[in-house]
């Protein structure tokens, strides 16, 4: 990556073997307590075969501070588990990310990544989650699932951290796709960038790439230079 100017790299490994990476042209520093600990509060979650009871898990979240022109900003890179067999863990991850974003900060912040939500979104910003449509996962209460997801998509923008693609595209955002349809499925917008009101996003779009590279499309967001 240094060949394209991304000289500063931080990797967050994950027990699944698939971690997170932040590569930057500018100096970056991992934030203190960067490993977001997820402690489940769903009793049914402990019945999932993939995890031992009461085990504390490292969520797929990498938080760094970036220095650009002497001005810092926070970048939080997250991967939220899909919910078909890990609904409880998905709920707990959303809750933990919400708590992280609620912490006071003295600089702008960006939250980005693969959220595996929502199932559908409305023109006004409301979302329909997978909570009551996922018949395969018995590990999470549907109401808790619904509330945890909406805390990010509907409540976070009210606290000044807004959906950058929605800000640029307006109501047309409902036609944006980051996860093309597979089989009989429908295309979804699962990959998001939330950002503070300043600096303002001036361009945002999803880039079509070969499925041999990824089944998700990368999102490009350009912010105005301050």
Buried (B, 14 or more C-beta within 10 A) or exposed (E): EEEEEBBBEBEBEBEEEEBBEBBBEEEBEBBEEBBBEBEBEBEBBBEBEEBEEEEEBBBBBBBBBBBBEEEBBBBBBBBBBBBEBBBBBBBBBBBBBBEBBEEEBEEBBBBBBBBBBBBBBEEEBEBBBBBEEBEEBEBBBBEBBBBBBBBBBBBBBEEEBBBBBBBBBEEEBEEBBBBBEEEEEEBBBBBBBBBBEEBEBEEBBBEEEEEEEEEBBEBEBEBEEE
